[in-house]
Amino acid sequence: MGLIDWPKTGGAVLVGKTRHARRDGPANAFAYRVDYVLLRLAPEADTPPAPFSHARFGPLSYCDCDHGDGVGPAVDWARRSAAGHGLPESAMAETWLLTQPRRFGYVFNPISFWFFRDSAGDVRAVLAEVNNTYGDRHSYFCALEAFAPVDQGSEIVRPKRMHVS
């Protein structure tokens, strides 16, 4: 997918490719196309362009129940989670979600990314939200020391805490 060029309109559609290869065990590798939407959800959610909708059935949609604790606005959960990890309010001037949209009500969304940007537009932290095929969900809070800006060259490593496949 490459570096995200943050849209001024509050949203974008991104097309990428997922690749998977086993490092041990039987040889297996595959790749497939994935579509993501990038949505600005805070300080105010932008109205998504048609045919995209929020919390309603449609060709493409985003539903709060697919994220976080599944109760209330997902952006509130994400911001509470980031604050719980010490991210200051000043580093959350904007909250963006990169996720796979529902298609006619169906969703397969193994990973979503919540980006927290400060007022200068720098990404200060990322919350990676992972879902597996068993219905489990786990989030990984990713930030550099002292919440320094995260950019294309940043590397943040977190231990795996959930079985995903």
Legacy VTK file of the C-alpha trace (Angstrom):
# vtk DataFile Version 3.0
C-alpha trace
ASCII
DATASET POLYDATA
POINTS 165 float
0.000 0.000 0.000
2.869 2.348 0.648
2.876 5.600 2.562
-0.572 7.072 3.018
-1.081 10.506 1.493
-3.539 11.879 4.041
-6.561 13.197 2.140
-7.966 16.625 2.841
-11.513 15.343 2.291
-11.537 13.131 5.375
-11.450 9.792 3.605
-9.944 7.688 0.845
-10.100 4.258 -0.730
-6.783 2.399 -0.875
-5.990 -0.745 -2.826
-3.239 -3.054 -1.629
-2.025 -6.618 -1.752
-1.738 -9.059 1.125
0.992 -11.666 0.921
1.330 -14.668 3.185
4.096 -17.275 3.283
4.884 -19.923 5.868
8.321 -19.698 7.419
8.253 -23.267 8.681
6.194 -26.369 8.036
4.715 -27.177 4.640
5.534 -24.688 1.894
2.571 -22.429 1.247
2.350 -18.895 -0.105
-0.361 -16.738 -1.611
-1.245 -13.126 -2.384
-4.549 -11.367 -2.957
-5.899 -7.863 -3.478
-7.406 -5.997 -0.544
-9.400 -2.790 -0.462
-9.294 -0.502 2.533
-11.017 2.711 3.429
-9.324 5.477 5.367
-11.793 7.442 7.448
-11.339 10.484 9.672
-13.501 9.777 12.717
-12.416 12.482 15.151
-12.619 15.239 16.071
-15.692 14.894 13.845
-16.553 12.108 11.479
-16.834 13.262 7.902
-19.938 12.234 5.994
-18.818 9.351 3.804
-19.499 9.685 0.071
-22.159 7.454 -1.545
-22.330 4.474 -1.860
-20.477 4.320 1.479
-22.500 4.468 4.698
-21.973 4.349 8.439
-23.919 1.830 10.561
-26.421 1.133 7.764
-26.730 -1.653 5.221
-25.347 -0.748 1.812
-22.830 -1.654 -0.863
-19.957 -0.385 1.327
-20.232 0.488 4.996
-18.406 0.913 8.277
-19.965 -0.393 11.485
-18.833 0.442 15.023
-19.709 -3.092 16.118
-16.790 -4.424 14.025
-14.233 -2.612 16.203
-13.134 -2.224 19.790
-15.496 -3.496 22.436
-18.455 -3.396 20.013
-20.363 -1.024 22.292
-20.911 2.611 21.313
-18.805 4.596 18.871
-15.622 2.690 18.047
-13.640 5.933 17.858
-14.399 6.552 21.555
-13.044 3.086 22.397
-9.883 3.711 20.317
-9.204 7.067 21.955
-9.776 5.621 25.460
-7.411 2.763 24.623
-4.694 5.133 23.387
-5.111 7.370 26.440
-4.837 4.273 28.638
-1.397 3.688 27.100
-0.370 7.229 28.028
-0.950 8.994 24.702
-1.651 12.636 25.572
-4.764 14.377 24.272
-2.507 16.731 22.262
-1.367 13.716 20.187
-4.989 12.907 19.294
-6.075 16.016 17.402
-7.299 13.671 14.652
-8.198 9.992 14.777
-8.255 8.034 11.518
-9.272 4.432 10.856
-7.841 2.297 8.046
-10.115 -0.728 7.689
-11.727 -3.067 5.232
-15.323 -2.010 4.661
-18.393 -4.191 4.915
-19.690 -5.199 1.485
-23.464 -5.612 1.451
-23.312 -6.373 5.184
-20.498 -8.944 5.025
-17.133 -8.199 6.607
-13.795 -9.990 6.595
-11.426 -7.685 8.393
-8.343 -9.373 9.844
-6.628 -6.088 10.728
-7.522 -2.437 11.106
-5.268 0.459 12.027
-6.218 3.462 14.139
-3.911 6.450 13.524
-3.590 9.255 16.057
-2.317 12.542 14.592
-1.339 15.715 16.388
-2.356 19.222 15.276
0.722 19.429 13.005
-0.426 16.290 11.163
2.241 13.951 12.554
1.209 10.394 13.439
2.060 9.923 17.119
0.716 6.402 17.641
-1.041 3.550 15.872
-3.441 1.032 17.365
-3.411 -2.197 15.318
-6.660 -4.092 15.874
-6.406 -7.770 14.917
-9.353 -10.174 14.460
-9.083 -13.912 13.919
-11.501 -16.415 12.392
-12.548 -17.587 15.876
-14.108 -14.218 16.736
-11.244 -13.132 18.979
-9.931 -9.563 18.878
-6.694 -8.098 20.239
-5.149 -4.652 19.879
-1.482 -3.726 19.759
-0.574 -0.176 20.755
2.367 1.024 18.674
4.319 4.177 19.455
7.897 5.364 19.518
9.640 6.508 22.683
8.117 9.712 24.100
5.477 9.475 21.338
7.895 10.791 18.718
6.376 11.085 15.214
5.892 7.783 13.402
6.873 7.891 9.743
7.579 5.548 6.839
10.996 4.602 8.241
9.761 3.836 11.755
9.884 0.272 13.039
7.781 -0.734 16.009
7.787 -4.371 17.143
5.222 -5.937 19.459
5.083 -9.570 20.640
2.331 -11.695 19.154
-0.453 -12.189 21.711
-3.176 -13.885 19.671
-3.410 -16.823 17.268
-4.648 -15.517 13.919
-4.702 -18.439 11.484
LINES 1 166
165 0 1 2 3 4 5 6 7 8 9 10 11 12 13 14 15 16 17 18 19 20 21 22 23 24 25 26 27 28 29 30 31 32 33 34 35 36 37 38 39 40 41 42 43 44 45 46 47 48 49 50 51 52 53 54 55 56 57 58 59 60 61 62 63 64 65 66 67 68 69 70 71 72 73 74 75 76 77 78 79 80 81 82 83 84 85 86 87 88 89 90 91 92 93 94 95 96 97 98 99 100 101 102 103 104 105 106 107 108 109 110 111 112 113 114 115 116 117 118 119 120 121 122 123 124 125 126 127 128 129 130 131 132 133 134 135 136 137 138 139 140 141 142 143 144 145 146 147 148 149 150 151 152 153 154 155 156 157 158 159 160 161 162 163 164
